[in-house]
Amino acid sequence: MYKLVAIDMDGTLLNDQHEVTMEVHETLQEAKKLGVKIVLCTGRPIHGVYRYLEELILNEDGDFVIAFNGALVQNAHTNEVVSQLSLSYDDFIDLHQLSLKLDTPMHYFDSKFLYTSNRNISNYTVLESFMTKMPLHYRAVDEIPRDGLVPKVMFIDEPERLSETIANVPAEWKERFTMVQSAPYFYEILHPEASKGSAVKQLAEQLGIKREEVMAIGDNGNDLSMIQYAGCGVAMDNAIPAIKEAADFITTSNNAHGVAEAIRKKILQAGQA
């Protein structure tokens, strides 16, 4: 019996129009009525998740949400922070220097805003601001507060150029940070202990839920850790090959209500009703 379902958002929960279909919405409500914890687990900043929590009624007492690829676990009802991991000021400065060396645009977040230090703002920074509904600000590097919390930095570029950037990141940097590609044009950099898998594990243990009672559903590289951790890892039909290879089950695509299909087959039709 699955007691917790961790669900990625972009490319998984949401279709290509960034919408939750009615079929997915209704299926999540059915699972929740059975007592299953439905946890959105996303690379988005927390402010980019609130409207979906409200839409899906996942902000009631006992609900939780995971944002910033696991760097933030939060009570979705009270907004109390359960756990939070942040990059340091020195980390940020070093990553900025690396972005310059690799000739790759970079943006980053705090709890309220999306920032760029690039005067020529990347189209992908604008896209991120639009998708997450996070206000975008230009801020010069020398204006960064030393005590500020930076949950996530992102290298962004055209897919071909970003692939070259990722290949040229020195190995020691990949050991120093958690680095995951979440889209062909997004490369996300976090505290070394931050990942979706670690966050789901921590939350499950806090709730007294065993690993084999956890299902995780995702489509991209930043979902791999939670797919590997979960008792049942589910890949979307539109997932990258590495996710499909790691998964226990492949559902339909995000445009074909894949989250609903997985929950129906693995939970609602599996004798839990």
ChimeraX commands (.cxc) that place a marker at each C-alpha (Angstrom):
marker #1 position 0.00,0.00,0.00 radius 0.5
marker #1 position 1.48,3.32,-1.06 radius 0.5
marker #1 position 1.11,6.03,1.56 radius 0.5
marker #1 position 3.07,8.87,-0.07 radius 0.5
marker #1 position 3.24,9.89,-3.73 radius 0.5
marker #1 position 5.93,12.44,-4.66 radius 0.5
marker #1 position 5.12,14.11,-7.97 radius 0.5
marker #1 position 7.33,16.29,-10.15 radius 0.5
marker #1 position 5.53,19.21,-11.77 radius 0.5
marker #1 position 6.90,20.35,-15.16 radius 0.5
marker #1 position 6.70,17.54,-17.69 radius 0.5
marker #1 position 4.92,15.33,-15.17 radius 0.5
marker #1 position 1.98,16.78,-13.23 radius 0.5
marker #1 position 1.53,19.60,-15.77 radius 0.5
marker #1 position 0.83,19.20,-19.45 radius 0.5
marker #1 position 2.71,21.23,-22.04 radius 0.5
marker #1 position 0.36,24.16,-21.41 radius 0.5
marker #1 position 1.45,24.11,-17.73 radius 0.5
marker #1 position -2.01,22.97,-16.70 radius 0.5
marker #1 position -3.34,20.22,-14.44 radius 0.5
marker #1 position -5.93,18.31,-16.44 radius 0.5
marker #1 position -9.28,17.55,-14.85 radius 0.5
marker #1 position -8.51,13.83,-15.03 radius 0.5
marker #1 position -5.31,14.30,-13.01 radius 0.5
marker #1 position -7.06,16.64,-10.56 radius 0.5
marker #1 position -9.87,14.17,-9.87 radius 0.5
marker #1 position -7.51,11.22,-9.49 radius 0.5
marker #1 position -5.36,13.08,-6.94 radius 0.5
marker #1 position -8.48,13.86,-4.90 radius 0.5
marker #1 position -9.51,10.18,-4.96 radius 0.5
marker #1 position -6.07,9.12,-3.71 radius 0.5
marker #1 position -6.08,11.79,-1.02 radius 0.5
marker #1 position -9.47,10.57,0.25 radius 0.5
marker #1 position -7.83,7.18,0.80 radius 0.5
marker #1 position -5.30,8.84,3.10 radius 0.5
marker #1 position -2.43,8.90,0.59 radius 0.5
marker #1 position -0.06,11.85,1.04 radius 0.5
marker #1 position 0.24,13.70,-2.26 radius 0.5
marker #1 position 3.48,15.74,-2.23 radius 0.5
marker #1 position 4.46,18.05,-5.08 radius 0.5
marker #1 position 8.23,17.70,-5.46 radius 0.5
marker #1 position 9.61,20.27,-7.84 radius 0.5
marker #1 position 12.64,22.26,-8.89 radius 0.5
marker #1 position 10.45,25.36,-8.88 radius 0.5
marker #1 position 10.77,27.97,-6.13 radius 0.5
marker #1 position 8.10,27.71,-3.48 radius 0.5
marker #1 position 6.25,30.79,-4.76 radius 0.5
marker #1 position 5.89,29.04,-8.11 radius 0.5
marker #1 position 3.99,26.20,-6.44 radius 0.5
marker #1 position 1.43,27.94,-4.21 radius 0.5
marker #1 position -1.27,28.37,-6.86 radius 0.5
marker #1 position -1.10,24.67,-7.73 radius 0.5
marker #1 position -1.31,23.67,-4.08 radius 0.5
marker #1 position -4.47,25.75,-3.80 radius 0.5
marker #1 position -5.91,24.45,-7.08 radius 0.5
marker #1 position -5.30,20.82,-6.06 radius 0.5
marker #1 position -6.37,21.32,-2.41 radius 0.5
marker #1 position -2.92,20.19,-1.25 radius 0.5
marker #1 position -2.59,22.93,1.36 radius 0.5
marker #1 position -4.68,21.38,4.12 radius 0.5
marker #1 position -3.57,20.24,7.56 radius 0.5
marker #1 position -0.98,17.48,7.15 radius 0.5
marker #1 position 0.02,18.44,3.61 radius 0.5
marker #1 position 3.67,19.04,2.62 radius 0.5
marker #1 position 5.53,20.36,-0.40 radius 0.5
marker #1 position 9.13,20.01,-1.63 radius 0.5
marker #1 position 10.62,22.88,-3.68 radius 0.5
marker #1 position 13.99,23.95,-5.09 radius 0.5
marker #1 position 14.79,20.31,-6.02 radius 0.5
marker #1 position 14.75,19.24,-2.38 radius 0.5
marker #1 position 16.53,22.25,-0.88 radius 0.5
marker #1 position 13.25,23.24,0.83 radius 0.5
marker #1 position 10.69,21.04,2.56 radius 0.5
marker #1 position 7.72,22.98,3.85 radius 0.5
marker #1 position 4.41,22.39,5.58 radius 0.5
marker #1 position 1.91,23.34,2.87 radius 0.5
marker #1 position -0.77,24.31,5.41 radius 0.5
marker #1 position 1.18,26.47,7.86 radius 0.5
marker #1 position 4.15,27.36,5.56 radius 0.5
marker #1 position 6.46,26.23,8.38 radius 0.5
marker #1 position 9.89,25.24,7.04 radius 0.5
marker #1 position 10.67,21.61,7.79 radius 0.5
marker #1 position 14.18,21.73,6.34 radius 0.5
marker #1 position 16.19,24.14,4.23 radius 0.5
marker #1 position 19.58,23.95,2.55 radius 0.5
marker #1 position 21.26,26.97,0.99 radius 0.5
marker #1 position 24.38,27.79,-0.95 radius 0.5
marker #1 position 26.83,30.06,0.84 radius 0.5
marker #1 position 27.98,33.49,-0.33 radius 0.5
marker #1 position 31.35,31.99,-1.28 radius 0.5
marker #1 position 29.58,29.24,-3.22 radius 0.5
marker #1 position 27.64,31.86,-5.15 radius 0.5
marker #1 position 30.75,33.91,-6.00 radius 0.5
marker #1 position 32.61,30.79,-7.14 radius 0.5
marker #1 position 29.69,29.67,-9.30 radius 0.5
marker #1 position 29.44,33.11,-10.85 radius 0.5
marker #1 position 33.12,32.96,-11.76 radius 0.5
marker #1 position 32.60,29.49,-13.23 radius 0.5
marker #1 position 29.70,30.76,-15.35 radius 0.5
marker #1 position 31.94,33.50,-16.72 radius 0.5
marker #1 position 34.72,31.01,-17.45 radius 0.5
marker #1 position 32.30,28.72,-19.26 radius 0.5
marker #1 position 30.63,31.68,-21.00 radius 0.5
marker #1 position 27.21,30.53,-19.80 radius 0.5
marker #1 position 24.42,32.76,-18.44 radius 0.5
marker #1 position 23.38,32.21,-14.83 radius 0.5
marker #1 position 20.46,33.18,-12.62 radius 0.5
marker #1 position 19.55,32.43,-9.01 radius 0.5
marker #1 position 16.84,32.68,-6.39 radius 0.5
marker #1 position 16.13,33.76,-2.88 radius 0.5
marker #1 position 12.81,33.08,-1.14 radius 0.5
marker #1 position 10.93,35.82,-3.04 radius 0.5
marker #1 position 12.67,36.76,-6.26 radius 0.5
marker #1 position 14.56,35.52,-9.31 radius 0.5
marker #1 position 17.78,37.43,-9.96 radius 0.5
marker #1 position 20.25,37.79,-12.79 radius 0.5
marker #1 position 23.59,39.57,-12.89 radius 0.5
marker #1 position 23.60,39.49,-16.69 radius 0.5
marker #1 position 22.73,42.84,-18.28 radius 0.5
marker #1 position 21.79,40.97,-21.45 radius 0.5
marker #1 position 19.07,38.92,-19.81 radius 0.5
marker #1 position 18.72,35.40,-21.22 radius 0.5
marker #1 position 15.43,34.40,-22.80 radius 0.5
marker #1 position 15.53,31.37,-20.50 radius 0.5
marker #1 position 15.67,33.60,-17.44 radius 0.5
marker #1 position 12.56,35.36,-18.73 radius 0.5
marker #1 position 10.96,31.95,-19.32 radius 0.5
marker #1 position 11.77,30.86,-15.77 radius 0.5
marker #1 position 10.21,34.03,-14.37 radius 0.5
marker #1 position 7.08,33.50,-16.46 radius 0.5
marker #1 position 6.70,29.81,-15.57 radius 0.5
marker #1 position 7.22,30.26,-11.84 radius 0.5
marker #1 position 5.54,33.67,-11.50 radius 0.5
marker #1 position 8.65,34.88,-9.66 radius 0.5
marker #1 position 9.44,38.60,-10.08 radius 0.5
marker #1 position 12.71,39.09,-11.97 radius 0.5
marker #1 position 15.35,41.57,-10.79 radius 0.5
marker #1 position 18.75,42.57,-12.11 radius 0.5
marker #1 position 21.32,42.63,-9.31 radius 0.5
marker #1 position 25.04,43.21,-9.73 radius 0.5
marker #1 position 27.33,40.68,-8.07 radius 0.5
marker #1 position 28.75,43.26,-5.66 radius 0.5
marker #1 position 25.20,43.91,-4.40 radius 0.5
marker #1 position 24.66,40.34,-3.21 radius 0.5
marker #1 position 24.19,40.26,0.59 radius 0.5
marker #1 position 26.66,38.01,2.36 radius 0.5
marker #1 position 23.97,36.64,4.67 radius 0.5
marker #1 position 21.40,36.00,1.94 radius 0.5
marker #1 position 19.88,32.55,1.38 radius 0.5
marker #1 position 20.40,31.20,-2.14 radius 0.5
marker #1 position 18.66,27.82,-2.43 radius 0.5
marker #1 position 19.50,27.34,-6.09 radius 0.5
marker #1 position 21.67,28.66,-8.93 radius 0.5
marker #1 position 20.93,27.78,-12.55 radius 0.5
marker #1 position 23.13,27.77,-15.63 radius 0.5
marker #1 position 20.92,28.40,-18.66 radius 0.5
marker #1 position 21.53,28.38,-22.40 radius 0.5
marker #1 position 20.49,26.99,-25.74 radius 0.5
marker #1 position 20.40,23.17,-25.42 radius 0.5
marker #1 position 23.45,22.54,-27.61 radius 0.5
marker #1 position 25.54,25.16,-25.80 radius 0.5
marker #1 position 24.37,24.01,-22.39 radius 0.5
marker #1 position 25.37,20.42,-23.20 radius 0.5
marker #1 position 28.87,21.71,-23.95 radius 0.5
marker #1 position 28.89,23.68,-20.69 radius 0.5
marker #1 position 27.88,20.63,-18.65 radius 0.5
marker #1 position 30.59,18.54,-20.32 radius 0.5
marker #1 position 33.16,21.22,-19.44 radius 0.5
marker #1 position 32.27,21.56,-15.75 radius 0.5
marker #1 position 35.31,20.18,-13.89 radius 0.5
marker #1 position 34.72,16.96,-11.95 radius 0.5
marker #1 position 35.55,18.56,-8.60 radius 0.5
marker #1 position 32.64,20.98,-9.02 radius 0.5
marker #1 position 30.24,18.08,-9.51 radius 0.5
marker #1 position 31.53,16.64,-6.24 radius 0.5
marker #1 position 31.23,19.97,-4.41 radius 0.5
marker #1 position 27.59,20.59,-5.40 radius 0.5
marker #1 position 24.47,18.75,-6.45 radius 0.5
marker #1 position 24.23,19.45,-10.18 radius 0.5
marker #1 position 21.28,18.20,-12.21 radius 0.5
marker #1 position 19.82,18.97,-15.62 radius 0.5
marker #1 position 16.07,19.59,-15.32 radius 0.5
marker #1 position 15.39,20.61,-18.93 radius 0.5
marker #1 position 17.44,20.85,-22.15 radius 0.5
marker #1 position 18.12,24.51,-21.27 radius 0.5
marker #1 position 18.31,24.37,-17.42 radius 0.5
marker #1 position 21.24,23.08,-15.31 radius 0.5
marker #1 position 20.50,23.39,-11.61 radius 0.5
marker #1 position 23.11,23.73,-8.86 radius 0.5
marker #1 position 22.33,23.18,-5.19 radius 0.5
marker #1 position 23.80,22.43,-1.78 radius 0.5
marker #1 position 25.59,19.05,-1.98 radius 0.5
marker #1 position 23.06,17.40,0.36 radius 0.5
marker #1 position 20.03,18.70,-1.55 radius 0.5
marker #1 position 18.12,16.40,-3.90 radius 0.5
marker #1 position 14.56,15.34,-4.43 radius 0.5
marker #1 position 15.43,11.85,-3.24 radius 0.5
marker #1 position 16.94,13.06,0.02 radius 0.5
marker #1 position 13.97,15.35,0.68 radius 0.5
marker #1 position 11.40,12.63,0.00 radius 0.5
marker #1 position 13.34,10.22,2.23 radius 0.5
marker #1 position 13.52,12.76,5.05 radius 0.5
marker #1 position 9.81,13.57,4.83 radius 0.5
marker #1 position 8.77,9.91,4.63 radius 0.5
marker #1 position 10.83,9.04,7.68 radius 0.5
marker #1 position 9.41,12.01,9.60 radius 0.5
marker #1 position 5.90,10.78,8.77 radius 0.5
marker #1 position 6.70,7.18,9.69 radius 0.5
marker #1 position 6.30,6.00,6.09 radius 0.5
marker #1 position 8.51,3.17,4.85 radius 0.5
marker #1 position 10.49,3.35,1.62 radius 0.5
marker #1 position 8.39,0.60,0.05 radius 0.5
marker #1 position 5.28,2.68,0.78 radius 0.5
marker #1 position 6.55,5.60,-1.35 radius 0.5
marker #1 position 5.80,6.20,-5.03 radius 0.5
marker #1 position 7.67,8.87,-7.02 radius 0.5
marker #1 position 6.71,10.12,-10.48 radius 0.5
marker #1 position 9.01,12.15,-12.75 radius 0.5
marker #1 position 10.43,12.77,-16.19 radius 0.5
marker #1 position 13.84,14.44,-16.05 radius 0.5
marker #1 position 17.33,14.26,-14.55 radius 0.5
marker #1 position 16.46,16.07,-11.33 radius 0.5
marker #1 position 13.86,13.35,-10.62 radius 0.5
marker #1 position 16.33,10.47,-10.76 radius 0.5
marker #1 position 17.21,10.45,-7.05 radius 0.5
marker #1 position 13.58,10.16,-5.92 radius 0.5
marker #1 position 12.77,7.57,-8.63 radius 0.5
marker #1 position 15.68,5.48,-7.30 radius 0.5
marker #1 position 14.66,5.96,-3.65 radius 0.5
marker #1 position 10.96,5.18,-3.97 radius 0.5
marker #1 position 9.48,1.74,-3.53 radius 0.5
marker #1 position 7.78,2.37,-6.86 radius 0.5
marker #1 position 9.51,4.73,-9.27 radius 0.5
marker #1 position 7.29,5.85,-12.12 radius 0.5
marker #1 position 8.58,7.39,-15.36 radius 0.5
marker #1 position 6.43,9.44,-17.68 radius 0.5
marker #1 position 6.27,8.27,-21.29 radius 0.5
marker #1 position 7.93,11.60,-22.17 radius 0.5
marker #1 position 10.77,10.99,-19.67 radius 0.5
marker #1 position 14.43,10.96,-20.61 radius 0.5
marker #1 position 15.98,7.48,-21.07 radius 0.5
marker #1 position 17.79,7.50,-17.70 radius 0.5
marker #1 position 14.49,7.95,-15.86 radius 0.5
marker #1 position 12.79,5.17,-17.80 radius 0.5
marker #1 position 15.71,2.84,-17.12 radius 0.5
marker #1 position 15.56,3.52,-13.37 radius 0.5
marker #1 position 11.77,3.29,-13.08 radius 0.5
marker #1 position 9.67,0.32,-12.02 radius 0.5
marker #1 position 6.73,1.43,-14.17 radius 0.5
marker #1 position 6.26,3.66,-17.22 radius 0.5
marker #1 position 3.00,5.58,-17.45 radius 0.5
marker #1 position 1.54,7.65,-20.26 radius 0.5
marker #1 position 2.82,11.14,-21.10 radius 0.5
marker #1 position 2.14,14.41,-19.30 radius 0.5
marker #1 position -0.20,15.32,-22.15 radius 0.5
marker #1 position -2.10,12.04,-21.73 radius 0.5
marker #1 position -2.83,12.30,-17.98 radius 0.5
marker #1 position 0.14,10.11,-17.06 radius 0.5
marker #1 position 0.02,10.93,-13.33 radius 0.5
marker #1 position -3.65,9.88,-13.21 radius 0.5
marker #1 position -2.87,6.69,-15.12 radius 0.5
marker #1 position -0.10,5.71,-12.67 radius 0.5
marker #1 position -2.16,6.40,-9.56 radius 0.5
marker #1 position -5.18,4.54,-10.93 radius 0.5
marker #1 position -3.17,1.46,-11.83 radius 0.5
marker #1 position -0.85,1.36,-8.82 radius 0.5
marker #1 position -3.15,2.63,-6.09 radius 0.5
marker #1 position -6.85,2.95,-6.94 radius 0.5
marker #1 position -7.08,-0.35,-8.84 radius 0.5
marker #1 position -4.66,-2.20,-6.57 radius 0.5
marker #1 position -7.07,-2.91,-3.77 radius 0.5
marker #1 position -6.53,0.22,-1.69 radius 0.5
marker #1 position -10.07,1.48,-2.17 radius 0.5
marker link #1:1,2 radius 0.2
marker link #1:2,3 radius 0.2
marker link #1:3,4 radius 0.2
marker link #1:4,5 radius 0.2
marker link #1:5,6 radius 0.2
marker link #1:6,7 radius 0.2
marker link #1:7,8 radius 0.2
marker link #1:8,9 radius 0.2
marker link #1:9,10 radius 0.2
marker link #1:10,11 radius 0.2
marker link #1:11,12 radius 0.2
marker link #1:12,13 radius 0.2
marker link #1:13,14 radius 0.2
marker link #1:14,15 radius 0.2
marker link #1:15,16 radius 0.2
marker link #1:16,17 radius 0.2
marker link #1:17,18 radius 0.2
marker link #1:18,19 radius 0.2
marker link #1:19,20 radius 0.2
marker link #1:20,21 radius 0.2
marker link #1:21,22 radius 0.2
marker link #1:22,23 radius 0.2
marker link #1:23,24 radius 0.2
marker link #1:24,25 radius 0.2
marker link #1:25,26 radius 0.2
marker link #1:26,27 radius 0.2
marker link #1:27,28 radius 0.2
marker link #1:28,29 radius 0.2
marker link #1:29,30 radius 0.2
marker link #1:30,31 radius 0.2
marker link #1:31,32 radius 0.2
marker link #1:32,33 radius 0.2
marker link #1:33,34 radius 0.2
marker link #1:34,35 radius 0.2
marker link #1:35,36 radius 0.2
marker link #1:36,37 radius 0.2
marker link #1:37,38 radius 0.2
marker link #1:38,39 radius 0.2
marker link #1:39,40 radius 0.2
marker link #1:40,41 radius 0.2
marker link #1:41,42 radius 0.2
marker link #1:42,43 radius 0.2
marker link #1:43,44 radius 0.2
marker link #1:44,45 radius 0.2
marker link #1:45,46 radius 0.2
marker link #1:46,47 radius 0.2
marker link #1:47,48 radius 0.2
marker link #1:48,49 radius 0.2
marker link #1:49,50 radius 0.2
marker link #1:50,51 radius 0.2
marker link #1:51,52 radius 0.2
marker link #1:52,53 radius 0.2
marker link #1:53,54 radius 0.2
marker link #1:54,55 radius 0.2
marker link #1:55,56 radius 0.2
marker link #1:56,57 radius 0.2
marker link #1:57,58 radius 0.2
marker link #1:58,59 radius 0.2
marker link #1:59,60 radius 0.2
marker link #1:60,61 radius 0.2
marker link #1:61,62 radius 0.2
marker link #1:62,63 radius 0.2
marker link #1:63,64 radius 0.2
marker link #1:64,65 radius 0.2
marker link #1:65,66 radius 0.2
marker link #1:66,67 radius 0.2
marker link #1:67,68 radius 0.2
marker link #1:68,69 radius 0.2
marker link #1:69,70 radius 0.2
marker link #1:70,71 radius 0.2
marker link #1:71,72 radius 0.2
marker link #1:72,73 radius 0.2
marker link #1:73,74 radius 0.2
marker link #1:74,75 radius 0.2
marker link #1:75,76 radius 0.2
marker link #1:76,77 radius 0.2
marker link #1:77,78 radius 0.2
marker link #1:78,79 radius 0.2
marker link #1:79,80 radius 0.2
marker link #1:80,81 radius 0.2
marker link #1:81,82 radius 0.2
marker link #1:82,83 radius 0.2
marker link #1:83,84 radius 0.2
marker link #1:84,85 radius 0.2
marker link #1:85,86 radius 0.2
marker link #1:86,87 radius 0.2
marker link #1:87,88 radius 0.2
marker link #1:88,89 radius 0.2
marker link #1:89,90 radius 0.2
marker link #1:90,91 radius 0.2
marker link #1:91,92 radius 0.2
marker link #1:92,93 radius 0.2
marker link #1:93,94 radius 0.2
marker link #1:94,95 radius 0.2
marker link #1:95,96 radius 0.2
marker link #1:96,97 radius 0.2
marker link #1:97,98 radius 0.2
marker link #1:98,99 radius 0.2
marker link #1:99,100 radius 0.2
marker link #1:100,101 radius 0.2
marker link #1:101,102 radius 0.2
marker link #1:102,103 radius 0.2
marker link #1:103,104 radius 0.2
marker link #1:104,105 radius 0.2
marker link #1:105,106 radius 0.2
marker link #1:106,107 radius 0.2
marker link #1:107,108 radius 0.2
marker link #1:108,109 radius 0.2
marker link #1:109,110 radius 0.2
marker link #1:110,111 radius 0.2
marker link #1:111,112 radius 0.2
marker link #1:112,113 radius 0.2
marker link #1:113,114 radius 0.2
marker link #1:114,115 radius 0.2
marker link #1:115,116 radius 0.2
marker link #1:116,117 radius 0.2
marker link #1:117,118 radius 0.2
marker link #1:118,119 radius 0.2
marker link #1:119,120 radius 0.2
marker link #1:120,121 radius 0.2
marker link #1:121,122 radius 0.2
marker link #1:122,123 radius 0.2
marker link #1:123,124 radius 0.2
marker link #1:124,125 radius 0.2
marker link #1:125,126 radius 0.2
marker link #1:126,127 radius 0.2
marker link #1:127,128 radius 0.2
marker link #1:128,129 radius 0.2
marker link #1:129,130 radius 0.2
marker link #1:130,131 radius 0.2
marker link #1:131,132 radius 0.2
marker link #1:132,133 radius 0.2
marker link #1:133,134 radius 0.2
marker link #1:134,135 radius 0.2
marker link #1:135,136 radius 0.2
marker link #1:136,137 radius 0.2
marker link #1:137,138 radius 0.2
marker link #1:138,139 radius 0.2
marker link #1:139,140 radius 0.2
marker link #1:140,141 radius 0.2
marker link #1:141,142 radius 0.2
marker link #1:142,143 radius 0.2
marker link #1:143,144 radius 0.2
marker link #1:144,145 radius 0.2
marker link #1:145,146 radius 0.2
marker link #1:146,147 radius 0.2
marker link #1:147,148 radius 0.2
marker link #1:148,149 radius 0.2
marker link #1:149,150 radius 0.2
marker link #1:150,151 radius 0.2
marker link #1:151,152 radius 0.2
marker link #1:152,153 radius 0.2
marker link #1:153,154 radius 0.2
marker link #1:154,155 radius 0.2
marker link #1:155,156 radius 0.2
marker link #1:156,157 radius 0.2
marker link #1:157,158 radius 0.2
marker link #1:158,159 radius 0.2
marker link #1:159,160 radius 0.2
marker link #1:160,161 radius 0.2
marker link #1:161,162 radius 0.2
marker link #1:162,163 radius 0.2
marker link #1:163,164 radius 0.2
marker link #1:164,165 radius 0.2
marker link #1:165,166 radius 0.2
marker link #1:166,167 radius 0.2
marker link #1:167,168 radius 0.2
marker link #1:168,169 radius 0.2
marker link #1:169,170 radius 0.2
marker link #1:170,171 radius 0.2
marker link #1:171,172 radius 0.2
marker link #1:172,173 radius 0.2
marker link #1:173,174 radius 0.2
marker link #1:174,175 radius 0.2
marker link #1:175,176 radius 0.2
marker link #1:176,177 radius 0.2
marker link #1:177,178 radius 0.2
marker link #1:178,179 radius 0.2
marker link #1:179,180 radius 0.2
marker link #1:180,181 radius 0.2
marker link #1:181,182 radius 0.2
marker link #1:182,183 radius 0.2
marker link #1:183,184 radius 0.2
marker link #1:184,185 radius 0.2
marker link #1:185,186 radius 0.2
marker link #1:186,187 radius 0.2
marker link #1:187,188 radius 0.2
marker link #1:188,189 radius 0.2
marker link #1:189,190 radius 0.2
marker link #1:190,191 radius 0.2
marker link #1:191,192 radius 0.2
marker link #1:192,193 radius 0.2
marker link #1:193,194 radius 0.2
marker link #1:194,195 radius 0.2
marker link #1:195,196 radius 0.2
marker link #1:196,197 radius 0.2
marker link #1:197,198 radius 0.2
marker link #1:198,199 radius 0.2
marker link #1:199,200 radius 0.2
marker link #1:200,201 radius 0.2
marker link #1:201,202 radius 0.2
marker link #1:202,203 radius 0.2
marker link #1:203,204 radius 0.2
marker link #1:204,205 radius 0.2
marker link #1:205,206 radius 0.2
marker link #1:206,207 radius 0.2
marker link #1:207,208 radius 0.2
marker link #1:208,209 radius 0.2
marker link #1:209,210 radius 0.2
marker link #1:210,211 radius 0.2
marker link #1:211,212 radius 0.2
marker link #1:212,213 radius 0.2
marker link #1:213,214 radius 0.2
marker link #1:214,215 radius 0.2
marker link #1:215,216 radius 0.2
marker link #1:216,217 radius 0.2
marker link #1:217,218 radius 0.2
marker link #1:218,219 radius 0.2
marker link #1:219,220 radius 0.2
marker link #1:220,221 radius 0.2
marker link #1:221,222 radius 0.2
marker link #1:222,223 radius 0.2
marker link #1:223,224 radius 0.2
marker link #1:224,225 radius 0.2
marker link #1:225,226 radius 0.2
marker link #1:226,227 radius 0.2
marker link #1:227,228 radius 0.2
marker link #1:228,229 radius 0.2
marker link #1:229,230 radius 0.2
marker link #1:230,231 radius 0.2
marker link #1:231,232 radius 0.2
marker link #1:232,233 radius 0.2
marker link #1:233,234 radius 0.2
marker link #1:234,235 radius 0.2
marker link #1:235,236 radius 0.2
marker link #1:236,237 radius 0.2
marker link #1:237,238 radius 0.2
marker link #1:238,239 radius 0.2
marker link #1:239,240 radius 0.2
marker link #1:240,241 radius 0.2
marker link #1:241,242 radius 0.2
marker link #1:242,243 radius 0.2
marker link #1:243,244 radius 0.2
marker link #1:244,245 radius 0.2
marker link #1:245,246 radius 0.2
marker link #1:246,247 radius 0.2
marker link #1:247,248 radius 0.2
marker link #1:248,249 radius 0.2
marker link #1:249,250 radius 0.2
marker link #1:250,251 radius 0.2
marker link #1:251,252 radius 0.2
marker link #1:252,253 radius 0.2
marker link #1:253,254 radius 0.2
marker link #1:254,255 radius 0.2
marker link #1:255,256 radius 0.2
marker link #1:256,257 radius 0.2
marker link #1:257,258 radius 0.2
marker link #1:258,259 radius 0.2
marker link #1:259,260 radius 0.2
marker link #1:260,261 radius 0.2
marker link #1:261,262 radius 0.2
marker link #1:262,263 radius 0.2
marker link #1:263,264 radius 0.2
marker link #1:264,265 radius 0.2
marker link #1:265,266 radius 0.2
marker link #1:266,267 radius 0.2
marker link #1:267,268 radius 0.2
marker link #1:268,269 radius 0.2
marker link #1:269,270 radius 0.2
marker link #1:270,271 radius 0.2
marker link #1:271,272 radius 0.2
marker link #1:272,273 radius 0.2
view
